[in-house]
Amino acid sequence: MALRNVTVGTTHLLECGTCEGIWLDADTLQRICAEREAQAAVLNLPADPGGDTDIDKPIRYIPCPVCHQLMNRENFAHCSAVIVDVCRQHGTWFDKDELRRTVEFIRAGGFEKDRARELEEIKNERRRLEAVKQQGSTLDPGMMAGSRDTNCSVGASAIDLLFNILR
């Protein structure tokens, strides 16, 4: 994968001359996510109107351009419907048009939607743990799986610990 330096607005990117994919280190990606000016420059990149959707693409794992280890495929922000390739140590690979689609997701309030989803998941988990905690205090220790010779308070302590961590 031969990458060339490209400047988009004031942002320096690495682009593949063959597939037009873009490599961003973590700092550059974070700056694009945070700065509207950098986002506007990305949105001015030409779109690929006839491009494949993620569903049309065969799934393939690609190596990190820095360490050459296979990267993980992830849904950007867990809910964007843009599947990117991530090396946790070095950065993120965006196939052609994925960076523009990611910025569109951000500008449409995608991060706020993701935060709301995460908060709802935390609230649901708290409710579930509270229900388990309430049930745990009324259960006979002999009825708990694997607790014939153990004290019920060990299980309740673990539940209390999880509950307090989630607070």
C-alpha positions as CSV (number, residue, x, y, z in Angstrom):
1,M,0.0,0.0,0.0
2,A,1.8,3.1,-1.2
3,L,0.6,6.1,0.7
4,R,1.1,9.7,-0.4
5,N,0.8,12.9,1.6
6,V,-2.4,14.9,0.9
7,T,-3.5,18.2,2.4
8,V,-7.2,18.7,2.9
9,G,-7.8,22.2,4.2
10,T,-5.2,22.5,6.9
11,T,-5.3,18.7,7.7
12,H,-2.5,16.5,6.5
13,L,-3.6,13.0,5.5
14,L,-2.1,9.9,3.9
15,E,-4.0,8.6,0.9
16,C,-3.5,5.4,-1.1
17,G,-2.9,6.3,-4.7
18,T,-4.6,3.1,-5.9
19,C,-7.8,2.7,-3.8
20,E,-8.1,6.3,-2.5
21,G,-8.4,5.1,1.0
22,I,-7.2,7.5,3.8
23,W,-5.0,6.8,6.8
24,L,-5.4,9.0,9.9
25,D,-3.4,8.8,13.1
26,A,-5.4,9.2,16.3
27,D,-4.6,12.8,16.8
28,T,-5.6,13.8,13.3
29,L,-8.9,11.9,13.5
30,Q,-9.6,13.5,16.9
31,R,-9.0,17.0,15.4
32,I,-11.3,16.3,12.5
33,C,-14.0,15.0,14.9
34,A,-13.7,18.2,17.0
35,E,-13.1,21.0,14.5
36,R,-15.8,22.1,12.1
37,E,-13.3,23.7,9.8
38,A,-11.5,20.4,9.3
39,Q,-14.9,18.7,8.8
40,A,-15.9,21.3,6.2
41,A,-12.7,20.6,4.2
42,V,-13.4,16.8,4.3
43,L,-16.9,17.4,3.1
44,N,-15.5,19.3,0.1
45,L,-13.8,16.1,-1.0
46,P,-15.4,14.7,-4.1
47,A,-18.1,12.1,-3.3
48,D,-18.2,8.8,-5.0
49,P,-21.8,8.7,-6.3
50,G,-21.5,5.2,-7.8
51,G,-19.4,3.8,-5.0
52,D,-20.1,0.5,-3.3
53,T,-22.0,0.4,-0.1
54,D,-20.4,-1.4,2.9
55,I,-22.8,-4.2,2.3
56,D,-21.6,-4.7,-1.3
57,K,-17.9,-5.0,-0.2
58,P,-16.4,-8.3,0.6
59,I,-15.2,-8.4,4.2
60,R,-11.4,-8.2,4.4
61,Y,-9.0,-7.4,7.1
62,I,-6.2,-5.1,6.2
63,P,-2.8,-4.5,7.8
64,C,-2.0,-1.3,9.7
65,P,0.3,0.8,7.4
66,V,2.6,1.4,10.5
67,C,2.9,-1.9,12.3
68,H,1.6,-4.2,9.6
69,Q,-0.7,-6.1,12.0
70,L,-4.2,-6.8,10.9
71,M,-6.6,-4.1,12.1
72,N,-10.0,-4.6,13.7
73,R,-13.1,-3.6,11.8
74,E,-15.4,-1.4,13.8
75,N,-18.6,0.6,13.3
76,F,-17.4,4.2,13.9
77,A,-18.9,5.5,17.1
78,H,-20.8,2.2,17.4
79,C,-23.8,3.5,15.5
80,S,-22.7,5.3,12.3
81,A,-23.1,2.5,9.9
82,V,-19.6,3.3,8.6
83,I,-17.2,0.3,9.1
84,V,-13.6,1.5,9.5
85,D,-10.4,-0.4,10.1
86,V,-8.7,0.5,13.4
87,C,-5.2,-0.1,14.8
88,R,-5.5,0.9,18.5
89,Q,-1.9,1.9,18.6
90,H,-1.5,3.8,15.3
91,G,-4.7,5.1,13.7
92,T,-7.8,4.4,11.5
93,W,-8.1,3.5,7.9
94,F,-11.1,4.9,5.9
95,D,-11.9,3.2,2.6
96,K,-12.8,5.6,-0.2
97,D,-15.7,7.9,0.8
98,E,-15.8,6.6,4.4
99,L,-14.2,9.7,5.9
100,R,-16.7,12.0,4.2
101,R,-19.6,9.7,5.4
102,T,-18.1,9.7,8.9
103,V,-18.0,13.5,9.0
104,E,-21.6,13.7,7.8
105,F,-22.5,11.4,10.7
106,I,-20.7,13.7,13.1
107,R,-22.3,16.8,11.7
108,A,-25.8,15.2,11.9
109,G,-25.4,14.8,15.7
110,G,-24.0,11.3,15.6
111,F,-21.8,11.6,18.7
112,E,-24.8,13.0,20.7
113,K,-26.9,10.0,19.5
114,D,-24.2,7.6,20.5
115,R,-23.9,9.2,24.0
116,A,-27.6,9.0,24.5
117,R,-27.5,5.3,23.5
118,E,-24.7,4.6,25.9
119,L,-26.5,6.5,28.8
120,E,-29.6,4.4,28.1
121,E,-27.5,1.2,28.2
122,I,-26.0,2.3,31.5
123,K,-29.4,3.1,33.0
124,N,-30.7,-0.3,31.9
125,E,-27.7,-2.1,33.4
126,R,-28.2,-0.2,36.7
127,R,-31.9,-1.2,36.8
128,R,-30.9,-4.8,36.0
129,L,-28.2,-4.8,38.7
130,E,-30.6,-3.2,41.2
131,A,-33.1,-5.9,40.5
132,V,-30.5,-8.6,40.9
133,K,-29.3,-6.9,44.1
134,Q,-32.9,-6.9,45.4
135,Q,-33.4,-10.6,44.5
136,G,-30.0,-11.5,46.0
137,S,-31.1,-10.1,49.4
138,T,-34.2,-12.3,49.4
139,L,-32.7,-15.5,48.0
140,D,-31.8,-18.4,50.2
141,P,-28.0,-18.9,49.9
142,G,-28.5,-22.6,49.2
143,M,-30.6,-21.7,46.1
144,M,-27.8,-19.7,44.4
145,A,-25.8,-21.7,41.9
146,G,-22.6,-23.0,43.3
147,S,-23.3,-21.5,46.7
148,R,-24.0,-24.6,48.9
149,D,-20.9,-24.0,51.1
150,T,-20.4,-20.2,50.5
151,N,-22.0,-17.3,52.1
152,C,-24.6,-15.3,50.1
153,S,-22.9,-12.1,51.0
154,V,-20.0,-12.8,48.6
155,G,-22.4,-12.7,45.7
156,A,-24.1,-9.6,47.1
157,S,-20.7,-7.9,47.6
158,A,-19.9,-8.5,43.9
159,I,-23.2,-7.1,42.8
160,D,-22.7,-4.1,45.1
161,L,-19.3,-3.6,43.6
162,L,-20.6,-3.6,40.0
163,F,-23.5,-1.3,41.0
164,N,-21.1,1.2,42.6
165,I,-18.8,1.1,39.6
166,L,-21.7,2.0,37.3
167,R,-22.8,4.9,39.4
